[in-house]
Amino acid sequence: MSRGRTRFTLRARLTCVYGALFLVAGLTLLGVTYLLFTQQISNTFASRYGGGDGKEKRLIVAQKGYVLTGADAAQWVENQEAELRDAAVTSMVTQGGVALAMVGGVATGCGWWVAGRVLAPLRQVTETARRISAAPNADRGLHERIALKGPDDEVKELADTFDTMVERLDHSFDGQRRFVANASHELRTPLTINRALVELAMHRKSAPPEIKELGESLLEVNTRHERLISGLLLLARSEHQVTDPSPVDLADVVSHVVARAEAEAEQAKITLHEMPGPALTSGDALLLERLVHNLVENGIRHNVGDGGGWVRVASRTTRDGHVEVEVGNTGPVVAPYDIPALFKPFQRLGPDRLVTARSAGLGLSIVRSVAQAHGGDVTARPNEGGGLIVTARLPAAKI
């Protein structure tokens, strides 16, 4: 159905069909009744006042003591029959039509109610599908089930089939998350062993300079792989709903993260500005700290290198019952159409597309997953002159 057209629901169509059928049936019944009644009138008058050849004379005693015979009597009979027919038309057609219209209105209202009751299971299917499709992540609402109760008819069969489909999708997503988490855990062990062996080889007194240089390169690659695996584990964890939220003031989180990032910012010749306003929310404190940390780290790493770069971190409470953490920075110019790709896993722009880049391409993906796990979301827009302004918006805590 295209936009701009009036929506004519199935319930309205069923009501119209029911009302139209009732009206047709009523009109047919009224017409048949009128025909049978007029025929009965004709038969009655013919049997009581008429003869076999239609010329038999009858003695008629009329009202007011007048006695009519012959043609006058026949005329009186015809007049009486005509008046009775007119009364039948008035009573059955006119008044019957009004009564039919009134009963038809009542019947249409009953049809609307009955159609609503019949279509209630379909509305339940639609509402469940709408909640699943409106979930922030594709797999966030897959725990929903219709669980329709009632007779084993076509609607229940549809609902059960829908539940089976959603259950299979839920199992598929759960299996995918478990695979990522298990694979990441399994990969940590060989990476830890590799780091230990490389450091052992580098710190031997007899190790030549070439070995030490190679060891530093291997340690850098190993560190990047460890960061990648840690990011995958955190991403798999952050895609679940927060089950045990606790009060968290994002102002404290901002101050803590900025203090820890000062050394990295100073090394990169980036100036940090913090404006921690009150922003009380509820959730997982470690995940929210990682959200702010990733935004600040992203602002420092994707910046200008001429010593004039800056990162501004602010937290605040909005008037519509939300809290926000906003991180803006200087840096290369980012086209608006490139911004959505930044929030996808393993998506990097510019030089960060290289395999040797420090970033694993999961920073903003983790930020969005953490925000959505807390019932919020993240948006970004280009900063004037280059860089980004990223805003994480979360529900405020209820006091």
N, C-alpha and C positions, 0 to 999 in steps of 0.2 A: 504494500500500500504506500503510495507516494505521499510526501509531506504536503500539507496544505489542503488535503481532502478530508471531509468530515468522516469520522470513524463510525462505521455502522457495524456494531458488534454482533456476534453470533446470537447472543441473548436477545437483542432487539429483532434480529431476523426471525428467530423462532417465535417470538411474541407476535410479530406481524403475520406470519404464516398461520399461527393458531387463531388469531383474531379474524383473519380473512376466511379461514375454513368455517369458523363458527358463524360468521355473517352469511356466507353462502348457504350453509345448512339451514340457518334460521329463515332466510328468504325463501328457500325451496319449501320448507315446512309450511310457512305462511301461505304461499301460493297454492300448494296442494290442498291445504285446509280450506281455503276460499273456494276453490273449484269444487271440492266435495260438498261444501255447505250449499253453494248455489244449485248444484245438481239435486241435492236433497230437497231444497225448496221447490224446485220445478216438479219433481216427482210427487211431492206432497200435495201441491196445488192441483196437479193433473188428476191425481187419484180421488181427491175429495170434491173438486168442483167441475171437472171436465168429463166429457163422455168419450165413447169410443171414436165417434166421427168429429168430435169437437163442436157439434151443433146442438147438443142436448141442453134443454133449458132447465135452469135450477131456480128454486125459490130461495132468495137471500133475505134474511132479516138483518137490516143494518142498524146502526146506532140511532138513538132518538126516535125509535118506533117506526122508521120508514121501512117499507117493504119493496124490494127491487126484484124484478124478474126480467128474463129475456136478455136483450143486449145490454141494458143497464146493469144487470147482475154480472154479466161477463166483464164489463168495463170495471166494475168495482173490484172484481177478483184480480184483474190485471194491475189495477192501482195498488192493491194491497201487496201483490207480489213485488212490484217495482219498489215500493217503500221498504219492504223487507230486504230487498237486495241492496238498496242504498244504505240502510242501517248496517248491513253486513260489511259493505265496503268501508263505511266510516269506522265501525268497531274493529274489524279484523285487519284492514289494510293500514288505515291512518293510526289508530291507537295501537294496533299490533306492531306497526313499524317503530313507533316511539318506544314501546316496551322492548322491542328487539334491540334498538340502539342502546337503551340503558343496560339491558342484560349483557349486550355485547361489550360495553365498556367494562362492566364487572368481570366478564369472562376474559377480556384482554389483560386486566390487572392480575387476575389469577394465573393467566398464562405467563406473565412476566415473573411472578413469584415461583411458579413451577419450573420455568426455564432456569431461573437462578439456582434453585435447589439441584436441578439435574446437572448444571454446568459447574457446580461448586468444586467437584474433584478436579476438573480441568483448570480452574483458577488456582487450586493448590499446586498443581504441577507447574503452572506458569510462574507463580510466585517463588517456588523453590528454584526453578531454573534462573529466574531473574536475580535472586540472591547469590547464586553461584557465579553467574556472569559478572555481577557487580563487585565481586571480591577483588581486593587490590592486586593480589597475585593470582595467576591462573589456577593454582592448586589450593588457594587459601580456603575456599568454600566447599571443597569436595567432600567434607565430612557430612554435609547436609543430605538428608534423605526425606522422601515424601512419606513413605510408610502409610500408604492409603489403606483405610479400613472400609469394608463394605462388601457388597455382592461381587462375585467373581465375574465381572462383565468386561466389556472392551476397555472402559476407562481404567479400571484397576489393572488390567493387563498392560496398558500403556504406562501407568505409574510404576509398576513393578519392573518393566523393561528399562525405564529411565533410571530407577534406583540401581539396577544391575550395571548399567553403563557407567554411572558415576562411581560406583564402588570399584570397578575395574580401573578407572582413571586414578582414583585415590591410591589404590595399591601400586599403580605404576609410578606415580610421583613419589610415594614413600620409598619404593625400591630404588628410584634414582637418587634420592637424598641419602639413603643408607649407603649406596654404592660410593657416592662422592666422599662421605665421611669415612667409611672403612678404607677406601683407597688412599685417602690423605693420611690416615693414621698409619697404614702400612708403609707408605713412602717416607714417613718421618724417620723411621729406624735406619734404613740404608743411608739417608742423608746425614744423620748424626754420625754414623760410622765413617762415612766419607770425610766429614769435617775432622774427626779425630785422627784419621790416618794422614790426611794432608798436613795438619798442624804438627803431627809427630815427625813427618818427613822434613818439614820446613825448619823445625827447631833443632835438628841434629847438628852437632858441631861440624861434622864433615860434609854437610850439605853445600854444594856449590851455589853460586849466585843464580845460575839458570833454574835450579830446582826451586829456590825461594821465589823467584819471579813467577814461575809456573804455578807454584802453590798459591800465591796471592790471587792469580787469575781464577784458579779452581775454587778458592774460597769465595770469591765474588759471585761466581756462577752458583755455587752451593747456597750462598745466602739468598740469592734471588729465588731459587727453587724452594727454600724454606719459607720465604715470604709468600710465595704463590700457594703453597700447601696450607699455610696458616689462614690465608685469605679464603681458600675454598672451605676450610672447616668452619670459619666464622660465617661465611655466606650460607652454608647448609644449616647452621644453627639459627641464624637470624630470620630464616624463612618460616619459622614456626611462630605461632602466637605466643605472647608473653603470658605465662600462666600464673605467676606470682609477682605482680607488680608492687613496687614500693615507691614512696615519694622521692623524687629527685629534683633538685634545683639546678637547672642548666647553667645558671650564673656560676655556681661552684665548679661545675664541669668545665666551663670555658676557662676560668682562671687556672684550674689545674692543668688543663691541656696546653694552654699558652705558656705556662711556666716550664713545662717539660720540653716544649718545642723551641725555646729561646736559643739553645745551643745550635740546633740545626739551622735556624733562621740566621743567626750571626755568621755561621760558616758560609751560608749562601748569600750573605750581604743583603738580607731582607729585613725590613723593619716590621715588627709586630705591633698592632694596635688592638687593645681589648676594651670592649664596652659591655661588661657583664651586668645586664639589667635583670631584675627578678623574673624568673621563668620557671614556675613550679609545675612539674608534670609527674606522672607515675609510670614506672616501667622497670626495666632491667638496667641498673646503674652501669654495669660493665659494657653493655651494648651501646648505651647512650654515650658513654665516654669514647667508645670506638667510633661512633658516628662523628662526634666533634673532632676527634683526632684525625680521622681520614680527611675531613674537609680542610683542616689547617695544614696537614701534610701535603695535600693536593695543591693548596694555595702557595706553599713554599716551593715545591718542586717545579711547578709549571708557572714560572715567573721570569722576569727579566734578570739578566746577569750583570747589569752595569752598575749595581750598587744603589740604584734609585727605586728598587722595587719595594712593595709593601703588601701586607696582609692585614685586613681589618676583620676582627671577630666580635660579634655582638649577639646578645640574647635579650629577649623582651617578651612581654605578655601583651597580646592584642585584645581589642575590645570585644571580639566575637568569641571569646572563650578558648583561645589557642595560645600556645607559646611558640616562639620561633628562634632558631639559631641561624644567623646570616654571616657568611664568610665571603668577603670580596677581596680580590687581589689584582695587581697589575700582571701583565704577561702578554703573550702573543694574542693577536686578534683571532677570535673564534666566530665563525659564521653561525648565524642562528639555526640553520638547518643541520649543523653538525652536533648541536647540543644533545638531542635525544640519544644519539649513539654513545655518548659519554657514559650513560647510565647502564649500558649493557656490558655483561662480563667480557673481559679481554679486549675491550675496544679502547684504542689509544689513537691520538692524533699526532701528526707531525713526526718529529724525531723519535717519539716514544713508541712508534710502531716497530722499532728495532728489537731484536731478541735480547740484546744486551742492555736494554733499558732497565732502570732501577724499578720502575713501576710494573706491577703484574697485571694492571688493567682491571683490578677488582675494587679499587677504592670507592668510587661513586656507586658501583653496584651494591656494595655492602651498605653504604649510606642509605640508599633507597630501600633496601630490604629491612634494615633496622627501623627506619621511619614507618614503613608499612606494617611491620610487626607490632608497632605501638599505636596503630590507628591513624597515622599521619602520612605525609608524602614529602617529596623533595622537588623543587623547581630550580631552574637556572636561567640566567639571562646574560648576554654579553655586557661587559663593563665598557664604558666609554674609554677609548684609547687602547683597549686591549685587556685581556683577562676575563674573569667570570665573577658573577655574584650568585652564589648558591644559597638557597634558603630552605632549611628543614622546618616543617610546620607540624606540630604535634598537639594533641588535645591537652588542655590545661587540667591539672589535678583538681578534683572536686573537694572543696574544703567544707 
